[in-house]
Each structure stands twice: as C-alpha cells, then as structure tokens.
Amino acid sequence: MSNKEYKKYIIFLVLAGALLRGSILTRNLDIIDRIFIPDDTYYTLSIARSMAEGKGPSADGYQLTNGFQPLLGFILVPLFTLIKNPDCQLRVDLIFTCLFSIINIFLISLIVKLYSDSLRALLAGLIWAISPISISNALCGLETSLSLLFILTIIILWTKIKTDQEKSIQYIFLGVAIGLAVLARIDTVLLILSLIHI
C-alpha cells in the first residue's frame, strides 16, 4: 500500500470515528449520562466550575481539594468562564473528550505503522475507531482519552528518538509531552519510568 493510499484511508477512519462518536454525542444528555457518565465526571466539572468562578479547586466552592486529575479541569476553566449552563458545560466536556479519542485513532495507527506496515496500522486504527471501550472512554467525560493521547505521543517521540540522529528538538517535545501526561493522569509516571529502562 502506498503512503498516499494510507493517508486517504486513515482520514476516512478518523472521520468515521468522529461520525460514530458525534452521533452518540448529539443524543439527549439523560441517555448519555445513564449509559456513559460516572460520578467522577461531575466531580471534575464542579472543580473546573469552581476554578472558573475564582474559588480555587473545590467541588463545593469552599473546601479546596487536589483529589482530581488537573489537566482536563484546567482546560475546561476558560470555557466555563464563558458558559454558565451546567448542561452546556457537560456537553463541552464530552466534545473535548471525544476529540481526544478521535485524535487517538490516528496516533494508534501511526505507532503500528512505525513498527509494522500500513495495512496493520489501518486495522489498528479501525479497531480503535469502532471499539466500544474507546467510545465509552470518549463519552465518559473524564481524562482517559486525554491521558491516552499523551501516552501515545510519548511512545511515538520515544520511538523516533531511538531511531533518528537529530534528537535535540525531539527531547524538548518529549519533555513537554511527559509533563502534560503527568498532569493529565498521575499514574502515567509508571510508563515514563518504564521507558527510562528501555
């Protein structure tokens, strides 16, 4: 398969994944909530809302907390200063987590392509595009898709550093990706520690 054909098919897969997630995302929030959204999502949304109101990271607006994965909360803060309706805030959160999941279709395919061939890379992208687990993670409103995005980015950059001669700029990008990965989800530090020993 030529590189041009691969690009055409991966674009199709990304669009198909976006359409699938978007078709669910446009459903009534009560249905999405019942099927996909855990209580922790509302906890994170409350903290983001509190920070947007200038009250700091707090679920109730009074007691400060650090018991959340901060990056997604930080991303939502500027939007929550503009959006006051709780339903719209939830919808925006879900849009973001779906976008991260859609980008992951491409990143997963790219990793497989680095280690194998275009056909297997497209198959991996297809599996993630239609996987019920992937879709469930995308629509839960939590940091899982965002965290995976940075994990995949770290793997890609680490692979390129291992194979390329010019590494300086890649180390900078890797450092940024590692920092964001830890902010997205603290347990990604375990992946980082494992990479150090490879």
N, C-alpha and C positions, 0 to 999 in steps of 0.2 A: 504494500500500500504506500502510495506517495505521500509526502508531507502535506501537499495541497489537499489531498483526499482526507487525510487525518483531520486537518483543521476544519474542513467542511462538516465532517461527521461529529466532531466534538462540539462545534457550535450548535448543531442540531440537538445533541444530547443535553447541553446546558439549557437550551430553550425549552425542550421537552420537560426537563426537571423543573424549570421555572413555571411552566404552564400547570404542571401537576400540583405543585405547592400553592400556586396562586388560586387554582380552582377550589382548593380547600380553604385557603385564607379568606376568600370572599364569603364564606358561609357565615351564618349567624354566630355571634360570639358565644352564645349559650351552648351551642353544639360543640364548638371548638374547645370551650372550657371543660365541658363534660368528658370529652374524649382525650384531650392532649395536655391540658394545663395543670401542673401540680401547684400546691400551696406556696412553694418556694418562689414561684414566679411573682406572685402578688407581694411577697416579702421584698424582693428585689425592686419591684415597681414602687413600693411605698418608700423605700430608701432613696431611690432616684428622685421621686417627687419631693421628698423632704429636703434633699440637697438643692433641688431647683428652687425651693421656697426659702433657701438660706438658713435652714435649720440644722444642717450637717447630716451625716449619715445616720439616720434614725428611722426605725419602722413606724414609730408612733408620734414622731415630732418632738419628743422630749428626751428619751434615753438613747444616747449615742451607742452605736454598735460597729464592730468590724467583722461581724459574722456573715459576710457575703463576699462573692467574687466581684472585685471592684470594677473591672474594665467595662463590662456591659452597663453597669449603673452609671459610670462616668459618661459613656457615650450617650445615654438617654437624657442626662441632665439638661443640656442646651435645648433639646426638643421639648422637654417638659416645662421649660420656662415659657414656651410659646403655646403649648397645647394644655388646656386645663381640664378637658373632659376625660374622665378615667377610662371610658370605653375606647376613645381615640388613642389614649396613651398605650393601652394594651395592644391595640391594632398596630401601632407604630413599632412597638417592641417585637411583635410577631413578624412584621415586614422585615425588620433588620435580621432576625434570626433565620428567616427564610433566605434572605440574600446571602448570608454567610454559607448556608448549606448549598446554595446554587454554585457559589464560587468553588466549594469543595469538590464538586463534580469534576471540574477542570483540574484541580490540584491533584486529586487521586489519580486521574488519568495520566497526568504528567509524570508522577512518580513511577507508575508502572512502565511508562514509555522510556524513562531513564534506565530501567533495569531489564526491560524486555522489548517487545515490538508494539507497533501501532494497533494491531488487532486486539491484543490482550489489554492494551491501555484503554481502548474504546469499550471493551467488555467490562472493565473495572468501573469506568465512568457510568455505563448503563446500569450496573448493579446499584451504585450509589444513587443514581437519579431516581430509580423506582423502588428502592428499598423501603419497606415500612418503618424500619428502625431510623433510617435517615430522615424520613418525612416526619416521624413522631418527634425526633430531636429538633427538627426545624420549627415545629409548631408548638413546642413546649414553652417558648419564651424565655428560656434560661441560656446560660453561657456555653452550652455544649458545642453548638455549631461554630461559635466564635473561637473557642478553645481549640477545636479540631483544625480550624483554618490556620492558626499559628503553629500547631504541631506539624501539619503538612508542609508549611512554609519552611520550618526549621529543617525538616528532613530533606527537602529539595536543596536548600542552601548548603547543608552539610554534605550532601552528595556531590554538589558542584565544587565545593572546596576540596574534597578528596580527589577530584579528577582534573581540575583546572590548574594552570600555572599561576595566573593572575588572581591572587586571593584577597588582597587588601580590602577592596570595597565590599567583597562578599562577607568578610568578617564583621564589617560595620553593620551590614544588613542583618547578619545572623545575630549580632548582639541586640539590635533593636527588636527583632522577632522574638528572641528569648525573653527580653524584658516584658514585652506585650503578652507573651504566652503565660508568664507567671502571674501577671495582672489579670489575665482572662480566667485562669484557674490555677490555684497554687500547686496542685499535685502534678502539674507538668514539669516541675523541678525534677521529678524522678526520671522523666525522659531525658532531660538535659544531662543529668548525672550519668545516665547510661551511655549517652553519646560521647562523653569525655573519655570513656574507656574503650571506645571502638578504634 
